[in-house]
Amino acid sequence: MGPIIAIIGRPNVGKSSLFNKLIGEDRAIVADFSGLTRDRLYGNFFVKAQRFSIVDTGGISDQKEEINQLILEEIKKVIEEADGFIFLVDAQYGLSQDDYKIHQIIRKSGKKYILALNKSELKSSEKNIDDFYQLGIKNFIKISAKNGLGMKILKEEISIVFRHDEKLKFEETKLDQKITVGILGKPNAGKSTFFNSIVKENRSIVSEKAGTTRDTVTKSIIFKNESIELFDTAGLRKKSKVQQEIEIFSVSKAISSMKLSSGILYLVDGKENITDQDLHLISLIVSAGKPLVLGINKSDKLSQYDKSNLTRSINKKLAFIPGLSIHYISAKHNKGTAKLFKGLIKLIKKSVKKINTSELNKFLEEAAKTNPPQMSGRFRPKIKYATLLSSKPTIIRVQGNNLDKLTKQYQKYLENYLRKKMNFEGIPIKLVFRNNINPFGDRKNKLTKKQLAKRKRIVRR
């Protein structure tokens, strides 16, 4: 996955609108949450064959209301895990004291950032533009998240400021290369116990006290004739509960391990349910395109009735992940651990397999015939062909005419159709739609002298 960029700013400056415009979707992957402007939302977008992860945060305010304190906690979390920021301000409102304070927080982080002036297309904003030079920033970008003004320039700036080497070029992955697996989850979910049961030694310290593991523990193993690098990460707790500097470092290490992993094994304590903190991290994993399996640990203490209720609850909360594999295990008693691990390895190997281009286009043609896209004005969007951009994660570029008119529902239909046909259940797929460009679109039709003379004769008649 590419750099994680957080959109930070006061409430109601248009952060969510900018987030949706960048990812090209009306709502984020965890948009079923209550309080969308309060929680962190994750998505991804692409600029010049570079992949970026984007985070929408709650607005920062200095008011002492309870909700604003919660929002401030969310900002502190994302400051730690983000690689950089888009500092969004309201050009219509002008420069405020809150903007000064937010700018201080961002500068203290020492990370790169871009200043974007939203709503700058409005006439009432013109008198406020120069005020933002008081922040000491020489260059800023004027945008309209609502109308799309300046988005191309903003994306260009993002690709320059947060440039990275990860290119969306398909590279055939040999299955005999080492697979990396990250074990993630909240503290005391049983990650270290699971790690020890797989490597068959007490490599990680196990304790009833939550948060025993602070750094990432690694181990190379052979599992079913596969060479695998296994990561046991520190538990990701709420940042408000992370007070020691060493534990703040542990959170960053866990996210770094997630970036480097071929697939993620996410553990949940069976005595609890999926929490908002779990959903935040799971959404980031899915956004990064990582194959994911969910392990419900300590399930030996659950009845069949409890398991059924928990499965229904999880499927409802994780409805944004089609075909997610859920396993009930007991890491302590080593029950179901091998089956869970085997399932993830199978997913990882499947996710990097080479996709036949002709087969891919055949499936898309079938999908369009079975359920044609809706008419848009006088024309119907037409899919011409598709190509594989990347296998880690799986990114498919679909080209055709008027594809910008495809509804979000139809795009989701194509994604689910391809997932089912390619047997990619449980593997994130991203479809990138591109309109074919007419090379003569900007040229005016110039009549020859003969054609002009003919037109004159016709007019005279």
Secondary structure, DSSP 8 states (H G I E B T S, - for coil): ---EEEEE-STTSSHHHHHHHHHTSSS-TTTTSS-TTTS-EEEEEEETTEEEEEEE---------HHHHHHHHHHHHHHHH-SEEEEEEETTT---HHHHHHHHHHHHHT-EEEEEEETTTSGGGGGGGGGGGGGT-S--EE-BTTTTBTHHHHHHHHHHHT--S---------TTS-EEEEEEESTTSSHHHHHHHHHTS--S---SSTT---S-EEEEEEETTEEEEEEE------GGG--SHHHHHHHHHHHHHHHH-SEEEEEEETTS---HHHHHHHHHHHHTT--EEEEEESGGG--HHHHHHHHHHHHHHTTTSTT-EEEE-BTTTTBSHHHHHHHHHHHHHHHTS---HHHHHHHHHHHHHHS----BTTB--EEEEEEEEEETTEEEEEEEESGGG--HHHHHHHHHHHHHHTT-TTS-EEEEEEE---TTTT------HHHHHHHHHHHH-
